[in-house]
Amino acid sequence: MKPQNSDLEQIQILLKSINDAWLKGRPEDVPQALTPHFHPDICIKGPGLQMMAKGRDACARSYQEFLQQATLKDCALSEPEVSVYGDTAVATFKWEMTYVLQGQEYRESGYDLFVLCRADGRWLACWRAMLPAPSQ
């Protein structure tokens, strides 16, 4: 079944809202801005698919904690590629980021993989994996 344009548009808006919340917002406002976009049982996996956070509040706080610990110098995100399968969708996009953490500058790149689900008529992020590119 081919996804309706409205599904793709809603998912693109959702992903933009999530990224805008942490890239353009103030760290203290990030959890409140993110929680409406997260499924209550969302989890975030990091390098090696290790569990980084589980649950809406913990996942929203993980974005805030990164911003409180690091100074983001630059972040570029590609347009997401989205596949919709009924009430489930998968979105991927490439990222490149430069940030300073404990006085050390880091330049990293990789991919984000989001699994989204339709709940009560709206799309929510329910699973995220951050997949860093191998170090050069």
MDAnalysis code that builds the backbone (N, CA, C; Angstrom):
import MDAnalysis as mda
import numpy as np

u = mda.Universe.empty(408, n_residues=136, atom_resindex=np.repeat(np.arange(136), 3), trajectory=True)
u.add_TopologyAttr("name", ["N", "CA", "C"] * 136)
u.add_TopologyAttr("resid", np.arange(1, 137))
u.add_TopologyAttr("resname", ["MET", "LYS", "PRO", "GLN", "ASN", "SER", "ASP", "LEU", "GLU", "GLN", "ILE", "GLN", "ILE", "LEU", "LEU", "LYS", "SER", "ILE", "ASN", "ASP", "ALA", "TRP", "LEU", "LYS", "GLY", "ARG", "PRO", "GLU", "ASP", "VAL", "PRO", "GLN", "ALA", "LEU", "THR", "PRO", "HIS", "PHE", "HIS", "PRO", "ASP", "ILE", "CYS", "ILE", "LYS", "GLY", "PRO", "GLY", "LEU", "GLN", "MET", "MET", "ALA", "LYS", "GLY", "ARG", "ASP", "ALA", "CYS", "ALA", "ARG", "SER", "TYR", "GLN", "GLU", "PHE", "LEU", "GLN", "GLN", "ALA", "THR", "LEU", "LYS", "ASP", "CYS", "ALA", "LEU", "SER", "GLU", "PRO", "GLU", "VAL", "SER", "VAL", "TYR", "GLY", "ASP", "THR", "ALA", "VAL", "ALA", "THR", "PHE", "LYS", "TRP", "GLU", "MET", "THR", "TYR", "VAL", "LEU", "GLN", "GLY", "GLN", "GLU", "TYR", "ARG", "GLU", "SER", "GLY", "TYR", "ASP", "LEU", "PHE", "VAL", "LEU", "CYS", "ARG", "ALA", "ASP", "GLY", "ARG", "TRP", "LEU", "ALA", "CYS", "TRP", "ARG", "ALA", "MET", "LEU", "PRO", "ALA", "PRO", "SER", "GLN"])
u.atoms.positions = np.array([
    [0.845, -1.179, 0.000],
    [0.000, 0.000, 0.000],
    [0.889, 1.241, 0.000],
    [0.656, 2.133, -0.907],
    [1.444, 3.363, -1.018],
    [1.019, 4.354, 0.069],
    [2.008, 4.966, 0.779],
    [1.634, 5.917, 1.828],
    [0.973, 7.158, 1.237],
    [0.056, 7.696, 1.972],
    [-0.578, 8.942, 1.559],
    [0.392, 10.089, 1.806],
    [0.319, 11.108, 0.950],
    [1.185, 12.274, 1.129],
    [1.027, 12.866, 2.510],
    [-0.180, 12.835, 3.043],
    [-0.373, 13.433, 4.363],
    [0.452, 12.705, 5.425],
    [0.611, 11.379, 5.300],
    [1.464, 10.646, 6.241],
    [2.905, 11.120, 6.129],
    [3.412, 11.198, 4.916],
    [4.785, 11.648, 4.716],
    [4.980, 13.069, 5.235],
    [4.043, 13.934, 4.940],
    [4.138, 15.316, 5.413],
    [4.097, 15.376, 6.927],
    [3.209, 14.619, 7.539],
    [3.108, 14.617, 9.007],
    [4.398, 14.110, 9.641],
    [4.985, 13.082, 9.057],
    [6.230, 12.527, 9.595],
    [7.380, 13.519, 9.415],
    [7.455, 14.157, 8.266],
    [8.500, 15.158, 8.056],
    [8.351, 16.321, 9.034],
    [7.130, 16.751, 9.290],
    [6.883, 17.815, 10.265],
    [7.286, 17.356, 11.666],
    [6.946, 16.111, 12.006],
    [7.307, 15.557, 13.316],
    [8.824, 15.551, 13.496],
    [9.557, 15.040, 12.508],
    [11.019, 14.984, 12.617],
    [11.628, 16.378, 12.691],
    [11.107, 17.307, 11.913],
    [11.595, 18.694, 11.960],
    [11.337, 19.295, 13.342],
    [10.167, 19.028, 13.908],
    [9.838, 19.542, 15.243],
    [10.781, 18.977, 16.298],
    [11.088, 17.690, 16.206],
    [12.015, 17.066, 17.153],
    [13.394, 17.720, 17.032],
    [13.888, 17.844, 15.817],
    [15.225, 18.420, 15.629],
    [15.269, 19.902, 15.968],
    [14.231, 20.638, 15.613],
    [14.195, 22.056, 15.969],
    [14.180, 22.251, 17.481],
    [13.505, 21.360, 18.202],
    [13.400, 21.494, 19.666],
    [14.773, 21.498, 20.318],
    [15.667, 20.622, 19.862],
    [16.974, 20.578, 20.523],
    [18.019, 21.434, 19.823],
    [17.856, 21.700, 18.523],
    [18.849, 22.506, 17.827],
    [18.604, 24.008, 17.970],
    [17.352, 24.403, 18.116],
    [17.019, 25.833, 18.148],
    [16.478, 26.306, 19.489],
    [16.102, 25.379, 20.346],
    [15.513, 25.760, 21.617],
    [16.549, 25.932, 22.714],
    [16.084, 26.426, 23.853],
    [16.948, 26.552, 25.026],
    [16.957, 25.207, 25.743],
    [18.107, 24.785, 26.294],
    [18.170, 23.473, 26.936],
    [17.061, 23.235, 27.968],
    [16.724, 24.263, 28.742],
    [15.702, 24.073, 29.782],
    [14.309, 23.842, 29.196],
    [14.094, 24.192, 27.937],
    [12.785, 24.012, 27.301],
    [12.677, 22.724, 26.489],
    [13.790, 22.037, 26.291],
    [13.817, 20.885, 25.397],
    [12.888, 19.753, 25.836],
    [12.918, 19.300, 27.099],
    [12.025, 18.189, 27.454],
    [10.548, 18.487, 27.181],
    [10.101, 19.657, 27.543],
    [8.699, 20.015, 27.331],
    [8.364, 20.082, 25.839],
    [9.320, 20.518, 25.033],
    [9.098, 20.600, 23.585],
    [9.086, 19.218, 22.932],
    [9.841, 18.275, 23.473],
    [9.958, 16.953, 22.855],
    [8.891, 15.958, 23.277],
    [8.473, 15.973, 24.524],
    [7.593, 14.912, 25.019],
    [6.301, 14.736, 24.207],
    [5.694, 15.785, 23.656],
    [4.480, 15.537, 22.854],
    [4.745, 14.727, 21.585],
    [6.005, 14.641, 21.155],
    [6.345, 13.944, 19.918],
    [6.802, 12.505, 20.162],
    [6.914, 12.114, 21.435],
    [7.449, 10.805, 21.793],
    [6.346, 9.883, 22.310],
    [6.390, 8.633, 21.893],
    [5.536, 7.589, 22.449],
    [5.940, 7.392, 23.922],
    [5.001, 7.063, 24.793],
    [5.370, 6.880, 26.211],
    [6.496, 5.867, 26.434],
    [6.614, 4.850, 25.571],
    [7.613, 3.798, 25.750],
    [8.803, 3.928, 24.800],
    [9.034, 5.107, 24.256],
    [10.166, 5.304, 23.335],
    [11.473, 4.882, 23.985],
    [12.383, 4.389, 23.158],
    [13.740, 4.147, 23.648],
    [14.727, 4.693, 22.624],
    [15.894, 5.070, 23.128],
    [16.970, 5.578, 22.284],
    [18.167, 4.661, 22.461],
    [18.674, 4.200, 21.332],
    [19.858, 3.341, 21.313],
    [21.031, 4.156, 20.769],
    [22.187, 3.939, 21.336],
    [23.384, 4.648, 20.914],
    [24.331, 3.743, 20.157],
    [25.615, 4.113, 20.120],
    [26.603, 3.294, 19.420],
    [26.549, 1.836, 19.879],
    [26.643, 0.930, 18.911],
    [26.548, -0.487, 19.236],
    [25.156, -0.902, 19.662],
    [24.176, -0.055, 19.419],
    [22.772, -0.273, 19.798],
    [22.595, -0.480, 21.303],
    [23.478, 0.161, 22.093],
    [23.319, 0.104, 23.545],
    [22.169, 1.018, 23.970],
    [21.435, 0.618, 24.977],
    [20.317, 1.412, 25.483],
    [20.855, 2.682, 26.128],
    [20.362, 3.825, 25.666],
    [20.774, 5.105, 26.239],
    [19.679, 5.699, 27.111],
    [18.429, 5.519, 26.704],
    [17.306, 6.056, 27.483],
    [16.052, 5.293, 27.102],
    [15.156, 5.134, 28.066],
    [13.884, 4.449, 27.825],
    [12.780, 5.217, 28.529],
    [11.705, 5.454, 27.804],
    [10.571, 6.202, 28.338],
    [10.596, 7.637, 27.847],
    [9.415, 8.191, 27.684],
    [9.262, 9.542, 27.122],
    [10.087, 10.587, 27.859],
    [9.975, 10.631, 29.173],
    [10.668, 11.670, 29.940],
    [12.175, 11.486, 29.908],
    [12.642, 10.253, 30.077],
    [14.085, 9.991, 30.073],
    [14.697, 10.313, 28.706],
    [13.992, 9.985, 27.645],
    [14.518, 10.260, 26.303],
    [14.564, 11.765, 26.040],
    [13.535, 12.478, 26.461],
    [13.539, 13.939, 26.283],
    [14.671, 14.568, 27.094],
    [14.886, 14.074, 28.310],
    [15.974, 14.599, 29.147],
    [17.344, 14.309, 28.538],
    [17.477, 13.206, 27.800],
    [18.782, 12.870, 27.222],
    [19.227, 13.931, 26.216],
    [18.293, 14.499, 25.470],
    [18.624, 15.597, 24.563],
    [19.074, 16.815, 25.377],
    [18.328, 17.110, 26.442],
    [18.647, 18.251, 27.291],
    [20.025, 18.080, 27.930],
    [20.317, 16.896, 28.424],
    [21.594, 16.648, 29.089],
    [22.765, 16.833, 28.125],
    [22.594, 16.400, 26.870],
    [23.651, 16.616, 25.890],
    [23.913, 18.108, 25.730],
    [22.845, 18.891, 25.594],
    [22.996, 20.333, 25.397],
    [23.578, 21.031, 26.620],
    [23.315, 20.500, 27.806],
    [23.860, 21.096, 29.022],
    [25.342, 20.764, 29.196],
    [25.788, 19.639, 28.627],
    [27.176, 19.205, 28.788],
    [28.076, 19.649, 27.642],
    [27.507, 19.840, 26.459],
    [28.299, 20.142, 25.264],
    [27.884, 21.490, 24.685],
    [28.806, 22.106, 23.980],
    [28.502, 23.313, 23.221],
    [28.448, 22.917, 21.760],
    [27.289, 23.025, 21.182],
    [27.086, 22.652, 19.789],
    [27.575, 23.781, 18.899],
    [28.535, 23.489, 18.043],
    [29.086, 24.505, 17.153],
    [28.415, 24.476, 15.786],
    [28.095, 23.266, 15.312],
    [27.498, 23.132, 13.991],
    [26.786, 21.789, 13.908],
    [25.653, 21.773, 13.216],
    [24.935, 20.524, 12.988],
    [24.211, 20.633, 11.657],
    [24.458, 19.677, 10.780],
    [23.791, 19.632, 9.480],
    [23.056, 18.302, 9.360],
    [21.807, 18.371, 8.946],
    [20.973, 17.183, 8.794],
    [20.495, 17.084, 7.354],
    [20.513, 15.871, 6.810],
    [19.975, 15.681, 5.465],
    [18.448, 15.583, 5.544],
    [17.811, 15.641, 4.391],
    [16.365, 15.419, 4.339],
    [16.099, 13.961, 4.711],
    [15.087, 13.707, 5.527],
    [14.820, 12.323, 5.906],
    [14.256, 11.509, 4.744],
    [14.650, 10.256, 4.711],
    [14.041, 9.281, 3.813],
    [13.052, 8.498, 4.657],
    [11.804, 8.449, 4.212],
    [10.729, 7.878, 5.016],
    [10.040, 6.762, 4.245],
    [9.821, 5.639, 4.926],
    [9.026, 4.533, 4.395],
    [7.881, 4.290, 5.365],
    [6.666, 4.214, 4.829],
    [5.475, 4.041, 5.658],
    [4.870, 2.673, 5.376],
    [4.526, 1.964, 6.457],
    [3.918, 0.639, 6.380],
    [2.694, 0.631, 7.282],
    [1.578, 1.117, 6.779],
    [0.366, 1.183, 7.595],
    [0.535, 2.193, 8.713],
    [0.489, 1.702, 9.952],
    [0.615, 2.574, 11.119],
    [2.035, 2.614, 11.675],
    [3.001, 2.140, 10.879],
    [4.410, 2.149, 11.267],
    [5.212, 2.809, 10.156],
    [6.243, 3.529, 10.541],
    [7.111, 4.157, 9.547],
    [8.552, 4.103, 10.046],
    [9.468, 4.132, 9.081],
    [10.894, 4.178, 9.377],
    [11.452, 5.396, 8.653],
    [12.229, 6.183, 9.370],
    [12.841, 7.382, 8.783],
    [14.328, 7.365, 9.095],
    [15.123, 7.709, 8.092],
    [16.563, 7.809, 8.287],
    [17.049, 9.132, 7.721],
    [18.071, 9.673, 8.341],
    [18.726, 10.855, 7.796],
    [20.171, 10.883, 8.272],
    [20.991, 11.543, 7.474],
    [22.417, 11.676, 7.777],
    [22.623, 12.947, 8.606],
    [23.588, 12.913, 9.518],
    [23.932, 14.096, 10.293],
    [25.448, 14.262, 10.348],
    [25.850, 15.518, 10.455],
    [27.241, 15.892, 10.705],
    [27.224, 16.949, 11.787],
    [28.074, 16.787, 12.776],
    [28.013, 17.669, 13.940],
    [29.411, 17.982, 14.455],
    [29.574, 19.214, 14.910],
    [30.790, 19.626, 15.614],
    [30.344, 20.184, 16.962],
    [30.962, 19.693, 18.030],
    [30.612, 20.162, 19.371],
    [31.839, 20.116, 20.265],
    [31.769, 20.857, 21.360],
    [32.847, 20.887, 22.346],
    [32.312, 20.277, 23.630],
    [33.059, 19.316, 24.160],
    [32.687, 18.631, 25.393],
    [33.923, 18.561, 26.276],
    [33.830, 19.122, 27.471],
    [34.939, 19.152, 28.435],
    [36.221, 19.690, 27.787],
    [36.061, 20.777, 27.018],
    [37.201, 21.449, 26.414],
    [37.744, 20.800, 25.150],
    [37.227, 19.662, 24.765],
    [37.695, 18.937, 23.583],
    [36.667, 19.086, 22.456],
    [37.152, 19.442, 21.252],
    [36.249, 19.568, 20.107],
    [36.124, 18.233, 19.388],
    [34.884, 17.880, 19.060],
    [34.590, 16.639, 18.352],
    [33.862, 16.962, 17.055],
    [34.226, 16.257, 16.004],
    [33.536, 16.361, 14.719],
    [33.099, 14.940, 14.380],
    [31.783, 14.738, 14.330],
    [31.243, 13.402, 14.110],
    [30.193, 13.437, 13.013],
    [29.938, 12.272, 12.466],
    [28.877, 12.134, 11.481],
    [28.267, 10.749, 11.650],
    [27.115, 10.574, 11.034],
    [26.450, 9.283, 11.116],
    [25.026, 9.386, 10.606],
    [24.214, 8.470, 11.084],
    [22.817, 8.401, 10.671],
    [21.926, 8.269, 11.892],
    [20.750, 8.832, 11.793],
    [19.689, 8.594, 12.764],
    [18.663, 7.704, 12.102],
    [18.171, 6.746, 12.853],
    [17.107, 5.871, 12.398],
    [15.969, 5.993, 13.399],
    [14.834, 6.459, 12.941],
    [13.649, 6.577, 13.780],
    [12.609, 5.564, 13.328],
    [11.990, 4.882, 14.286],
    [10.788, 4.101, 14.023],
    [9.647, 4.921, 14.607],
    [8.616, 5.102, 13.797],
    [7.474, 5.926, 14.192],
    [6.217, 5.067, 14.162],
    [5.267, 5.423, 15.005],
    [3.998, 4.699, 15.017],
    [2.851, 5.701, 15.068],
    [1.761, 5.297, 14.465],
    [0.567, 6.131, 14.530],
    [-0.231, 5.690, 15.761],
    [-0.472, 6.629, 16.652],
    [-1.221, 6.355, 17.881],
    [-2.265, 7.447, 18.047],
    [-3.500, 7.059, 18.221],
    [-4.600, 8.018, 18.374],
    [-4.623, 9.033, 17.230],
    [-4.344, 8.545, 16.008],
    [-4.461, 9.388, 14.832],
    [-3.285, 10.304, 14.542],
    [-2.209, 10.212, 15.321],
    [-1.039, 11.062, 15.050],
    [0.237, 10.242, 15.139],
    [1.256, 10.718, 14.438],
    [2.537, 10.028, 14.411],
    [3.384, 10.409, 15.617],
    [4.038, 9.391, 16.209],
    [4.930, 9.587, 17.346],
    [6.226, 8.824, 17.112],
    [7.318, 9.340, 17.606],
    [8.582, 8.614, 17.586],
    [8.529, 7.562, 18.687],
    [8.823, 6.306, 18.326],
    [8.774, 5.247, 19.338],
    [10.108, 4.520, 19.526],
    [11.070, 4.749, 18.619],
    [12.382, 4.104, 18.733],
    [13.356, 4.921, 17.912],
    [14.543, 5.147, 18.464],
    [15.568, 5.901, 17.748],
    [16.907, 5.218, 17.961],
    [17.672, 5.123, 16.880],
    [19.057, 4.643, 16.987],
    [19.954, 5.688, 16.356],
    [21.010, 6.067, 17.098],
    [22.050, 6.946, 16.575],
    [23.190, 6.048, 16.101],
    [23.473, 6.135, 14.812],
    [24.465, 5.244, 14.227],
    [25.652, 6.075, 13.735],
    [26.662, 6.265, 14.593],
    [27.817, 7.069, 14.191],
    [28.587, 6.391, 13.064],
    [29.140, 7.205, 12.178],
    [30.009, 6.678, 11.124],
    [31.307, 6.221, 11.776],
    [31.951, 5.223, 11.204],
    [33.242, 4.771, 11.772],
    [34.264, 5.914, 11.770],
    [35.104, 5.948, 12.781],
    [36.162, 6.952, 12.864],
    [37.145, 6.759, 11.735],
    [37.639, 7.873, 11.228],
    [38.616, 7.803, 10.115],
    [40.000, 7.540, 10.642],
])
